[in-house]
Amino acid sequence: MADLLVYRAEGAAVLHGGDLYGLTVTEWRLPATYPPFAAILFVPATWVPVPVLKAVFLAGNALLLALLVALSARLAGRRPSPALLRTATALALWLEPVFQTVLFGQVNLAIAGLVLWDLTRPPGARARGLAVGLATGIKLTPAVFAVHLLLRGHRREAATAAAGFAGTVALGLLVLPAASADFWTRRLFETGRVGKAWIVDNQSLRGLVDRALHGPAPDPAWLLPALAVGTAGLWLAARARDERHGVLLAAGTALLVSPISWTHHWVWCVPLLAVLLAEGRVRLAVLTAVLFTARTMWLLPHEGDLDLRLPWWQQPLAAPYPLLALALLAAAVRGRPAARPPAPQPVSSARRSSASTIR
């Protein structure tokens, strides 16, 4: 649970006035990388001994996984029985992104749960979009879902998300003015602090490009494809006739265009599998589950800079998640999206679109 130790150190820096973005912990010298608002939320992690904190995170992530499974079923228009919910939660634990989240003591399940809870509420629900804004204040990448709300025609919800995010920034400035100035003017742009983009751990479009070119790619080599994929992905998500497909396309787009998308960020495989199963695409669901449990990236030589020396036939094994997301976007292009964003509809509807964007 190395990441959990970083969270605890962040909370201690807030509590004792330490240098939030100057600290490093664990034998890997991991730094703080989240916005100041997240560090404020981590203060309670300093109140208990580390062994107790690890037990709390273990139990908490198990409960959050059950919540994510339930929300994924709601996205798919299903209501699982308690027995099915427990079984699905136990099986989902073996999906590599979920397992790695638990192993590192990460907050991915909480972030995905916040976003999915918000997006599966009926359009026009009170303060819909606020949870998306709060999630963005913790980890930034959920900002894509605020843009998605705007493009789907949910202007009030998008504004609520923006206001929620602004509130997290304001709180950070109030409590940690120096750290906030440091983060928003400097640290935000230092993606190298998060880790090497070319290692197999990184399942973003940038990681795929870096490994394919056998070295860190020049900015245009990955920024231009990322811009194209981001624009196309959000366009397709906005015009998906079924809201659940729009949510999944937006999630895949966010993971692709982020400079760093560690394997454990891909916990969105849980709602993807739920939607595939709900639509009767059992064979595709099984293949997707195999892809997210095979752990092919970890079977390749990846010590030191071996990630950059992979032969062509190992490149797909090193980037299974972004290749899947790109395949889903390509399938959406063939799915005849609507000419304009459709009228808002509750995502809990179990109807199946004749022009499905997920194949």
RAJOFEN-V855397 format. One line per field, one symbol per residue. ss: DSSP state (H for helix, E for strand, - for the rest). psi: psi as a letter, one per 20 degrees, with the letter a starting at -180 (. if undefined). burial: b if it has 9 or more other C-alpha atoms within 8 Angstrom, else e. A space follows every 10 residues. Layout:
ss: ???
psi: ???
burial: ???
This chain:
ss: -HHHHHHHHH HHHHHH---- ---EE----E E----HHHHH HHHHHH---H HHHHHHHHHH HHHHHHHHHH HHHHH----- -HHHHHHHHH HH---HHHHH HHHH---HHH HHHHHHHHH- ---------H HHHHHHHHH- --HHHHHHHH H---HHHHHH HHHHHHHHHH HHHHH-HHHH HHHHH-HHH- HHH------- -E--HHHHHH HH------HH HHHHHHHHHH HHHHHHHH-- --HHHHHHHH HHHHHHH--- -EHHH---HH HHHHHHHH-- -HHHHHHHHH HHHH-HHHH- -----HHHH- -HHHHHHH-H HHHHHHHHHH HHH------- ---------- ---------
psi: lghhhggghg hhhghjkrng jiqqrrijlp rpirrhgghg highiiiqqg hggggghggg hghhggghgg hhhghikqnq rhghggghgg hhhipghggh gggilrjhhg ghggghggij qqpiqpkphg hggghhigjg hihhhghggg hijmgghghg gghgghhhgg gghghmgghg hggiifhhim hhhhrphiqi hokrhggggg hhjkrpqqgh hhgghggggg ggghgghhjp hphhhgghhg ghgghgiphp nqhiikiihg hghgggghjj mgghgghghg hjihlhhiiq pkqckhhijp rhiighhilh ghhgghhhgh hhhijmqqhr prqpqpiipj qppilpio.
burial: bebbbbbbbb bbbbeeeeeb bebbbbeeeb bbeebbbbbb ebbebbeeee eebbeebbee beebbbbbbb bbbbbbbbeb eeeebbebbe ebbbbbbbbb bbebbbebbb bbbbbbbbbb bbbeeeebbb bbbbbbbbbb ebbbbbbbbb bbbbeebbbb bbbbbbebbe bbbeebbebb bbbeebbeee beebeebbbb ebbbbbbbbb bbbbbbbeee bbbeebbebb eebbbbbbbb bbbbbbbbbb bbbbbbbbbb bbbbbbbbeb bbbbbbbbee beeebeebbe bbbebbbeeb ebeeebbbeb eeebbbbbbb bbbebeebbe bbbebebbee bbeeebbbee eeeeebbee
